[in-house]
């Protein structure tokens, strides 16, 4: 299957490799660029635990002076990729939530006393969901440090526009609501909505798929669970259903 990968780098190239190992062809077209902008001073005094719902938040700490102190704290993460990034940075106590950021609040509440712990959420400029509000409602005190921004692509490359217009791509992988919104905007901008109908749109979740509203009757498939492995499985399934060799 010929797949368009829309993840930012370096995750886009990693996903390309995983797809090619499974026999697919992959074109990488990042629809967002990560700008790591951790503040010079991240105050960890009085912080009982950290939260990272994206591996980019941890990448922002890689060369930060606060990393040494941060590694001594319990870290709550979403996703196996973020957990792996945390291990690579030397974090010892990592608690991985079962799915998305929305699932993380109950995990935190089951392991921490809200009356005695202050949490620090290392996050991007824009986040999906309402994790802080959910933790506030449970009695937690939550501080936030914005350590990265996502910069949206302003156009699709000429090569990808040509591939879509000529039916040279069978599927597009969309891993976040923000990515899906950018994809829709650029498809409309380049007048490719009709051609996009020949591709199956493989979405991480219902929230991702909902951002494609307005593109017409495009094929959409949604992963059984919001994880990279389920997205790879969904790609394999879409390939099998397409009947392509």
Secondary structure, 3 states (H helix, E strand, C coil): CEEEECCCCCHHHHHHHHHHHCCCEEEECCCEEEEECCCCCCCCCCEEEEEECCHHHHHCCCCCCCHHHHCCCEEEEECHHHHHHHHHCCCCCEEEECCCHHHHHHHHHHHCCCCCCEEEEEEECCCCCCHHHHHHHCCCEEEEEEEEEEEECCCCCHHHHHHHHCCCCCEEEECCHHHHHHHHHHHHHCCCHHHHCCCEEEECCHHHHHCCCCCCCCEEEECCCCCHHHHHHHHHHHHHHHCCC
